[in-house]
Every structure is written in C-alpha cells, then in structure tokens.
Amino acid sequence: MTAQETLNNVEKALEEIRPFLMSDGGNIKLLSIEDNIVNVQLEGACTGCSVNQMTLKNGVEATIKKYAPQIVEVVNVA
C-alpha cells in the first residue's frame, strides 16, 4: 500500500468514527502518519474526557486498523 493509499484509508476510518465523537461534543484531527504510527489530536470534549484513551484504542485505532492493517499504533498528540 502506498503512502497516499494509507492516508486515504486513514481518512476514511476517521470519517467513520468522527460522528460518534461529535455526538459527544468532540472531534479528531489527523496530524501525521510516520512509520505506520498515526498521530492524531483529540478535540473538544474529547480532550478532557476520562475515557479518551479507551476511545482512542478501542474505537479510533481499531477502526483505522480495519481500513489500514499495516498501522501499528494511534497516538494522541495533545
């Protein structure tokens, strides 16, 4: 998979998860993809949420890996 295909697939994954985050007053922004690690920034209500790490791993990371299985981790860059 090319870098552009990976980027497109990560964007598709974020579009799938974004409505769930927005329904709770949050959002997510893609910052970069480096060495199969996706750097994102949680926004809005997600920044101070006590379960944002669970959301990041079980929701965001799982969805991204569904679209781009080569991704090894998703990291929130605060």
N, C-alpha and C positions, 0 to 999 in steps of 0.2 A: 504494500500500500504506500503510495507516495505521500509526501508531507501535505500536499493540498487535499488529497482524499481523506487523510486523517483529520485535518482541520474541518473539512466539510462534515464528516461523520460526528465529530465532537460538537459542532454547532447544532446538528440535527438532534443529538442527545439533549443538549441544553434547552432547545426549543420544546422538547417533550416534557422536561422536568420543570421548566420555568412557570407554567400555570399553577402548579402546586405550591411553589414558593410564593408566587404573587398572591395567592388566595390567603396566605398567612401574613401578608404585608412585607414580603421580602423579594429578593431577586438575586441573580447571579451574573457575573461578568467574566468572560474568558480573557485572561491576561496573556498567557503564552502556553506553548507546548514545547518542552525541551527534553530530549532523551526519553520519550514516551511517558513523561510526567506532565500532567495538565495542571497549570496554575490558574486558579480562579479567585475571584473576590466575591464573598457573600455580601449582600447589600440590604439596606432597610432593616426590617425586624429580624432578619437572619443574623445580623452582626452580634446582637446581644442575647440571642436565644440559647437557652441552656442545653438544647439537644442538637445544636447545629453540627457537631462532629458526627453524630449518628446520621443526620440527614445527608451530610457530605459523603459518608462512606456507603450507607445502605441505599440512598436514593440517587445522588448525583454520580458517584463513582460506579455504581452498579449499572446505571443507565448508559454512561459513557462506554463502559466495557462491552456492553451489548452491541453498540454501534462500532466500536473500535477496540477489538480484543487485545491489541498489542499494547494498549495503555496499561501501565503498571500501578499508577497511583494518581489520585487527585488531591491537590494541596490547596488549602485556603490561605491566600496571602493577605493578611489583614492590613 
